[in-house]
Amino acid sequence: ALMEPLAPPAPGTPGGLPVEPAPAEEGAIDPDSAQGAAQVVQGYYGLLEEKRFSDAQDLWNDKSAIGAQDDAHFAARFRGFSEIHANIGSPAEIEGAAGSSFVTVPVQVYGRLKANGKPWYRLRQVVLRRVDAVPGASEADRRWHIESIGAYVAPPADESDNATQTAQLISATDGLARKH
């Protein structure tokens, strides 16, 4: 049987990523920058695409509920998909609070449901955190880690208040898996 092609919505259309104001700069990317955080998000979804779930989970803050899950439970979040892909949008400006930096990255996640082969599309946002160079912070603490993934929330028009969604839903099958 011929499957419906995967065709995620275009930027600026419903379900599509926000329209990019300007192309991203070419060249080396500072890993501590917002673009460095976006690269972590790109790596995360690349690992999911390759079904390397344990490696993908390692990009989460290991103190978070999802980062602390056992590998089997984390992998179960994605068992309803035969394919997982993502388009990564431009990160927001870095914000700071209490010795940490945060950045939000929009993501268009799409794939194919294993049960029926139908395409699946969602617009999400990933919130990443890194500890600033404060006394006692390890090198691992100072790298970007995923704090949460939730439904995409468009920034306010004046962009003076960049609230973040902290829901922990990271898969279409979240809430459907039975807990043992």
C-alpha positions in Angstrom: 0.0 0.0 0.0 1.2 3.5 -0.8 1.6 5.7 2.3 0.6 9.3 2.5 3.8 11.4 2.2 5.1 13.3 5.2 4.6 17.0 4.4 4.9 19.2 7.5 3.2 22.6 7.2 5.5 25.4 5.8 6.8 28.1 8.1 4.3 30.8 8.7 1.3 28.5 8.1 -0.8 26.9 10.8 1.3 24.1 12.4 4.4 25.5 10.8 7.4 27.0 12.5 7.5 30.8 12.9 8.8 32.7 9.9 12.5 33.4 10.3 13.4 37.1 10.4 16.8 36.6 8.9 18.9 33.6 7.9 21.1 32.1 10.6 24.7 33.1 10.4 27.2 30.7 8.8 30.3 29.5 10.5 31.4 28.2 13.9 28.7 28.3 16.6 29.5 29.1 20.2 28.2 26.1 22.2 27.2 28.5 25.1 25.0 30.6 22.7 21.3 30.3 21.9 22.3 28.7 18.6 24.4 26.2 20.5 21.3 25.3 22.5 19.4 24.8 19.2 22.1 22.4 18.1 21.4 20.3 21.2 17.8 20.2 20.1 18.8 19.2 16.6 21.0 16.4 18.0 18.1 15.2 20.3 15.7 14.8 17.5 18.4 13.3 15.3 18.9 10.6 18.0 15.2 10.0 18.2 15.1 9.6 14.4 17.9 7.0 14.7 16.0 5.3 17.6 18.9 5.9 19.9 16.6 6.6 22.8 19.1 6.2 25.6 21.5 8.7 24.0 18.6 11.1 23.4 17.5 10.9 27.0 21.1 11.8 28.1 20.5 15.3 26.7 17.8 15.9 29.4 18.6 17.4 32.7 19.2 14.2 34.7 17.5 15.7 37.7 14.2 16.2 35.8 11.4 13.7 35.8 12.1 12.6 32.2 15.9 12.7 32.6 15.7 10.4 35.6 13.3 7.9 34.0 14.6 4.4 33.4 15.6 3.8 29.7 12.7 1.5 28.9 10.0 4.0 30.1 11.7 6.8 28.1 11.8 4.6 25.0 8.2 3.6 25.4 7.2 7.2 24.7 8.1 6.7 21.1 6.9 3.1 20.4 3.8 4.4 18.6 6.0 5.8 15.8 7.6 4.1 12.9 9.4 7.4 11.9 10.3 10.5 13.9 11.6 13.7 12.3 11.9 17.4 13.2 12.5 20.8 11.8 14.3 23.1 14.3 13.4 26.8 14.4 15.5 29.8 15.5 16.1 30.0 19.3 14.7 32.9 21.4 17.1 35.2 23.2 18.8 33.7 26.3 17.2 34.6 29.6 18.9 34.3 33.0 17.7 33.5 36.4 19.5 32.5 39.7 22.8 31.5 38.2 21.3 29.7 35.2 20.6 30.6 31.6 17.5 29.4 29.7 16.6 29.4 26.0 13.4 28.3 24.2 13.7 26.7 20.7 10.6 26.0 18.5 10.4 22.6 16.9 8.1 21.1 14.3 8.0 17.4 15.1 6.6 15.1 12.5 6.5 11.4 11.9 4.5 8.4 11.0 2.2 6.5 13.4 3.2 2.8 13.6 -0.4 1.6 14.0 -1.8 2.9 10.7 1.1 4.6 8.8 -0.6 8.0 9.0 1.5 11.2 9.2 1.6 13.0 12.5 2.6 16.7 13.0 3.0 18.8 16.2 4.5 22.2 16.9 6.5 22.1 20.1 9.0 24.2 22.1 12.0 22.9 23.9 13.3 24.8 26.9 17.0 24.3 27.6 19.0 25.3 30.7 22.7 25.6 31.5 24.3 26.7 34.7 26.4 29.9 34.4 30.1 29.9 35.4 29.4 30.0 39.1 31.6 28.4 41.8 30.9 24.7 42.1 29.4 24.3 38.7 30.8 21.3 36.8 31.6 21.4 33.1 28.5 19.1 32.6 26.3 21.6 34.4 27.5 24.4 32.1 26.3 22.6 29.0 22.8 23.0 27.6 20.3 20.3 28.8 16.7 19.9 28.0 14.4 21.0 30.9 11.0 20.6 29.2 9.2 20.0 26.0 5.7 21.3 25.6 3.2 22.8 23.2 4.5 25.7 21.3 3.6 29.1 22.7 4.1 32.1 20.4 6.1 34.9 22.1 4.0 37.9 23.1 3.8 40.6 20.4 6.0 43.0 22.4 8.4 40.2 23.3 8.9 41.7 26.8 7.4 38.6 28.5 8.7 35.3 27.1 6.7 32.8 29.2 7.7 29.2 28.8 5.5 26.1 28.7 6.8 23.5 31.2 4.6 20.6 30.3 6.5 17.3 30.0 4.6 15.8 27.0 7.3 14.8 24.5 5.5 12.3 22.4 2.1 11.8 20.9 1.7 8.6 22.9 2.4 10.3 26.3 -0.3 9.4 28.7 -1.3 6.3 26.6 1.4 4.0 27.9 0.3 2.0 31.0 2.5 2.6 34.0 3.6 -0.6 35.7 
